[in-house]
Amino acid sequence: MPQKSERAKALSDLYHMRKRILIEGPSDSDEVDEAMRENLELQRTIESRRYLSRPAEYRNKGGNADLDFQTWINDRRIVVFCHMSRRSLDYFYGLIRSSRVFVNPSALSPSQQRSVYFQLFVCLTNLTSDGDGGCIDRIAELFNIGHGTISNYTQRCIEAINEHADEFIVWPNAVERAKLSAMADAKYGFPGFIASCDGTLIGLRRAPVFSQFPETYCHPRHKHYGFNVLFWVDHHGSIIRFTCNYPASASDQTIFDASSFARNPWRFLKEQEEYIFVDLGFKKETFAVPPYKGKEGKLKWNRRFNKAQRIGRVKVEHCNGVIKARFGSLNNIPIDIRCDDDHERCADWIRACVILHNALIQLRDEYDYELPDAEDDEPEHEVQENVSAKMFVNAVRDRWLLANGWNLNGIIQ
């Protein structure tokens, strides 16, 4: 049987003391009331504290600890632990410092939060870590704080960062899409090309519990548990739209078809003029242009088109590599899926990383990473092509071939 803590023993003693006061106390009712009032005040004081006496190594040292942290931190350590410059860290600090999550809900609470700057540093260290079991231990040992404290700091900062989602994850308006189209025409030869879309595996550290159907979270090719997340990426490398509600076993096309983008594309694009690039895992649409495959893909003009299309859509592949290299926790998110709320916590974790990624692009804060090659994932089964979609993709191809001096005589439309 576990021993009672000093706090629990004190509360128990106060309870038994009140019983004795009522049974064996003085006959004067005023003295009884005074003794009971003192007893209850002492009880409320103890209940307001998490610990009656806490070891010194775990006590909140307040300003002295934050002063030690400010002395310890420097530009090199910020880059090593947070994967960003001091200027970027200061920017995010200014962005979230006024959030209400950093204010204790009870004004009477005797404990005080550590500085927002310190909590943000711990959160970013957690986000950029590899997500394995030893990361939390290393952070706890480095900053002399408990595992629960790290979790609280991370959750608070993620919540504060996600308050700014509408500022940093934005689909471009008509004017911005016109600029992206002109950039695509000048750089790749594809006017109307707005963004690229592809799925990527966001991993989990452990398999979900049995009640959450863990087999659905296992990726059939990577043999790893996680989520299949679709990113829409513009020519600057910013993620302008994403989904994170599907387990890893869901195919890219399934997630794409269920998205509001695919159900109502002309709310996001100009009809018959603007489109996105996708890979072989997607079917042809009047707003989504994949490369040619099978016998069509072996024709020399289609091979040339596929190569040019690949150069245009590789930006989404680079983005997948960049965000997971910078925020290594996306390879193994340290959250155990036990209920639907844990699923939402993972979605908040991913969203916070996307916001940070886009903000760092705007701040021109680059981080060293290796760019992966684009992958052509063959679909698991053949899909029936839409005739109008096939004609639209052929029109995009023919326009590119004409712009590059090809003679279209003999090419079957």
Secondary structure, DSSP 8 states (H G I E B T S, - for coil): -----HHHHHHHHHHHHHHHHHHHS-S-HHHHHHHHHHHHHHHHHHHT-S-SS--GGGS--THHHHHHHHHH--HHHHHHHHSS-HHHHHHHHHHHTT-GGGS-S-TT-S-----HHHHHHHHHHHHHS--SHHHHHHHHHHHT--HHHHHHHHHHHHHHHHTTHHHHS----HHHHHHHHHHHHHHTS-TTEEEEEEEEEEEBSS---GGG-GGGGB-TTT--BEEEEEEEE-TTS-EEEEE--SBTTS-HHHHHHHSHHHHSGGGTS-TTT-EEE--TTS---SSEE----HHHHTSHHHHHHHHHHHHHHHHHHHHHHHHHHHSGGGGSB-----SHHHHHHHHHHHHHHHHHHHHHHHTT---------------SS-----HHHHHHHHHHHHHHHHHTT---TT---
